Amino acid sequence: MTDLLDVDGPAAPPRSNGELVFDAPWEARVFGLAAAVVETRFDGDREPFRQRLIAAIAADPERPYWESWAVALEDLVTTTGLLPTGAVDAAVAGRNPSHS
């Protein structure tokens, strides 16, 4: 998926010297999860995810990039029926109820 990412425009991920920039381990994990979902469930077609990412960024331009990435991924998997609505929140709450 890295070779298919936008290098410019609203969906372009943060880069330094051409390499993706992750400030925390969860950012790299959500990137990898999105790449796996796109590859295995959408036959490598990144456009459905890309459109959701653009929408997530537009909806909250001040939100950090990788948080918008996570929002776009959650929207993709719930609206396409890969996960039921609320599944991500339930999983997070089950792991750490203080974040609910």
Secondary structure, 3 states (H helix, E strand, C coil): CHHHCCCCCCCCCCEECCEECCCCHHHHHHHHHHHHHHHHHCCCCCHHHHHHHHHHHHHCCCCCHHHHHHHHHHHHHHHCCCCCCCHHHHHHHHHCHHHC
